Amino acid sequence: MSTKYHEKINNIRGKISLLLETITTADELSLEAFKSSNAAKFKEVENMLDKTGLKGDDIDNEIIKTFALFGPEAKELRSLVAYLKMTNEIVRTGEGVKKYAQRMSEHSNNGCNLEPFKPSIVLLHKSSVNALKYILECFNKKEECNYEDTYRKVLVEESMNDDLFAVLEKEILHKIIDEKELSIDYVKILGSLRKLERSCDRSVNIANLMMYAEQGGEIKLFN
């Protein structure tokens, strides 16, 4: 492939990396906002992710232009397909982080006592942040990254995330039974925490797509 093609690919990778970095930073800030019950930080997360969809569209357009201009084959084609699917997963992760920040800020003011769940929520959130960090580090160090190892590390975080969510779900369901007047609010909290669970699922998808781009094989994505 020509030098112009490689310049295009580097440009696409740079934009994906920047979007990933923004989402990872926002997710970390959202965790800090929850720990300190800081509404201003939650709002900052929302602002950081305000144009996530537009940035994803921009990346997709660049990928489609590259298809049209260069007619890539074999490994190049596989990488572009992976980047196209990856962008969708990254954008949806960012949208989930933004919705989580919006909702958790609201939950802090609705009368529900989140203190008994706080340690588990913090651990749940840390696992989603860690998974994104592994992906970002690997994406930024393409030549050095062990893609299979990164995929396994993300899977470990996703497994811990699933276990923590299951515990939280059980505890919150008990609260719904005990505090019927706040049952709707607790159901909404559970829905918000599910955003963290889905974030880890999407991280597994992204790690799988990164491995597919480099090594081929099969694409296996969570629904």
Secondary structure, 3 states (H helix, E strand, C coil): CCHHHHHHHHHHHHHHHHHHHHHHHHHHHHHHHHHHCCHHHHHHHHHHCCCHHHHHHHHHHHHHHHHHHHCCCHHHHHHHHHHHHHHHHHHHHHHHHHHHHHHHHHHCCCCCCCHHHHHHHHHHHHHHHHHHHHHHHHHHCCCCCCHHHHHHHHHHHHHHHHHHHHHHHHHHHHHHHHCHHHHHHHHHHHHHHHHHHHHHHHHHHHHHHHHHHHHCCCCCCCC
